[in-house]
Amino acid sequence: MRTDLFNYELPKSLIAQRPAEPRDSSRLLVLDRVTGQIEHSRFGDIGGFLRGGDLLVANDSRVVPARLRGRKPTGGAVEIFLLRQLDDEGREWSCLVRGRGLRAGAKVELDGGPVEVEIVSEGEGGQRRARFSVAIGGILGKLGELPLPPYISAFAGDEGRYQTVYSRRDGSVAAPTAGLHFTPELLERIRGMGVGWETVTLHVGLDTFGPVTRERVVEHQIHREWAELTAETAEGIRGAKEQGGRVFAVGTTSTRVLEYCATTAQGADGYGPMGAETAVVPYAGEVDLFIYPGYRFRAVDALLTNFHLPRSSLLMLVSAFVGQVHTEDLDAGRQMLLRTYEEAKEREYRFYSFGDAMLIL
């Protein structure tokens, strides 16, 4: 399958520059992937599409202030964008840097320090390995800025709006945006319906939102991200399934964790024949599952997500989920999803991180 098949045009006016207020006032497009029928609703009314015994599984990772500013000994300005912690202590990080002459051996003094950074080595895609003079995890709130995606240029509000209300574990450089629509009051109402709530953790990396650049989808090398699914969450999923409840993944990041723990972590191939197995095992470690059309979902029954960038691995994952029920046509999911996106554009839904939501049943 060619990567360019996942392209679409989007007017800049539909890229949301600020979140809906309140959070759950955002719009909700509901797609029945069997019939292709579309319903238009509001996120605050999502309870109408849930029933007692269902289970929501969300990503509780929290965005860290990953954008750092500093200066070289010559006075030149430098920007460092943290991507991933590389050691247990928190002194070595993979990062992107902006500034001239930042080769291996170069040193930078951070604004708000005193903290010195040395560029240790250069890697692929412009990445650098950097060593900090101190462990910086506990002082990022003082030194760093919350990193908003590059397509958001007009937001100057509360940075807490780029965090989910249930986030608790620092580690992401981008928000798991499907969860941004929930409020504490909405979660309480949903629980009052007898709907379960569990969390997993996946620390979202910058590559999550990048376009797939290879000509063919299967040639793309998926990024690796740290994730955890606890024994308690695995038991909650098992119990919901046994009672006939549906597992709703809140976002593509939660989906990747759930499916990794239902397939790859157990040595299974998600691209094999659809089987009856639905078990999800506890896991902590790196996740590198690339989901594209042809994948057979074992754990996820419904998907709550936002509208994604063209040519992204996220768009491919959602296409795979929509297409799972159309086993006779590998491309049916992609076609249905892009038709749905066209209707969302016509009705002026707001796209991307601060945009509206989509529920796929």
Secondary structure, 3 states (H helix, E strand, C coil): CEHHHHCCCCCHHHECCCCCCCHHHCEEEEECCCCCCEEEEEHHHHHHHCCCCCEEEEECEEECCCEEEEECCCCCEEEEEEEEECCCCCCEEEEEEECCCCCCCCEEEECCCCCEEEEEEECHHHEEEEEECCCCHHHHHHHCECCCCCCCCCCCCCHHHHCCCCCCEEEECCCCHHHHHCCHHHHHHHHHCCCEEEEEEECCCHHHHCECCCCEHHHCCCCCEEEEECHHHHHHHHHHHHCCCCEEEECHHHHHHHHHHHCHHHCCCCCCCCCCCCCCCCEEEEECCCCCCCCCCCCCCEEEEECCCCCEHHHHHHHHHHHCCCCCCCCHHHHHHHHHHHHHHHCCCCECCCCCEEEEC
